[in-house]
Amino acid sequence: MPSTGHRSSWSNRWTFMLATAGSAIGLGNIWKLPYMIGVNGGSAFVLVFLACIVVAGIPLMMCEIMLGRRAQRNPVDGMQALAHEAHAPTAWKWVGVSGLFAGLLILSFYSIIAGWVLDYIVRAASGQFHGIDGATAKKYFNDFLAAPLELLFWHTLFIFMTLGVVARGVNAGLEKANKILMPTLLAILMVLIGYSMAAGDFARSAHFMFAPDFSKVTPVAVLSALGHAFFSLSLGMGAVMVYGSYLQRHVSIARTSIYVALVDTGVGLLVGLAIFSLVFANGLEPAAGPGLIFQTLPIAFGRMPGGDMIGTLFFVLVAFAAWTSAISLVEPAIAWLTENTSLTRKQSAWLIGITDWLLGIAVLLSFNKWQDVHLLFGLGIFDTLDKLTSTIMLPLGGLAMAIFAGWVMRANHVQEELGLANATYQLWRLTIRYIAPLAIVAIFAYLTGLIK
Ligand code: TRP
């Protein structure tokens, strides 16, 4: 594959791993996974989710990093160059194009939820949760959603935070932010776990999450676990691909993918353990749904000694996690712009930032003034963007990448890039050609059924 001249790369394999873990660990782990565990009956869902990470998540993550590193380009030109190398139609570049747009669309609503988190840092720190009950917690949340200017303020701040990092480039921006934020995030997580072991009902939480109860494994739980495995590992839109394109040749893709998947899953499960300990110790409802961290946890923070501090730390943790994920949502588009136009990184960041800021305004209005605006499938703006990206664009993107790597690229090129022992390689190849595509088609079919 011809080189593309000078291009940034990660300083070493640790910074790549930190950045990829930073992308993976996000609202998906801390906001979504615990409430999905709660809604889907606890341990059964956890076991299926773990199986999905191993069977489909890790092989697909290896696939995306492999594609990126071989191409050494942004996802659009990268797919085109790889297709050219394989004598396949260059229309494969549309996989990259769709991924680039998926990232922009995801950020438009991700930024709104991250904005809620920023607001909740201030609420926790100012002691607003003291002694509140369920009804009050709900009222706070609903009043907040009904206030477009407040939502706009936090959304604007989060867009600035995200594009501010991306504008500084791979080393001074992405790498440095992850180097600071990820260790802090892990330290805060340890404090929270320690606290919830001491003050919460840790035993009951562990039992809820891990005591195997296969009677609760339903087809619905299996399929939503699989879909969430992709979202949680940031797969299907080229985020991991573009990170892989900055990776040096000698680093083992398989080992890195396994570490990242372990850390991502570990953090999700630890956060879940901490949250459910507090939920059970305070007699709250584990199946509270998407409001779990915004409407349920504040009640627990409001009751516990030192709750202001713990609550503030918790929301700071969520904000850091969301921040390092959001960076990866725009990097494919930024890489494409800087590699194809005369715009500098800074100018590209402004362009993407303004675009996403405007899109986000439509999303935040859909919680109040534009509540009755319906787009696809009769859904509101927020739900449309969420469903369109996570249930359609990402699975299709992942499917296309698996087919490309498994059926279109020359096997010896793939093997050369992955550098695996033969038996491991054959196992990976089997997964990427048959198991992962079939699994994705299954979720896709199921989820399109759900939208109706
Ligand atoms: N994985 C992140 C989370 O769990 C979200 C995310 C970041 C993502 N980049 C992505 C999801 C790319 C899909 C594709 O919150």
Residues whose N, C-alpha, C, O or C-beta is under 5 A from the ligand:
A	BS01	LIG	S23 A24 I25 G26 L27 G28 N29 F230 F231 S232 L233 S234 L235 M237 A239 S325 S328 L329
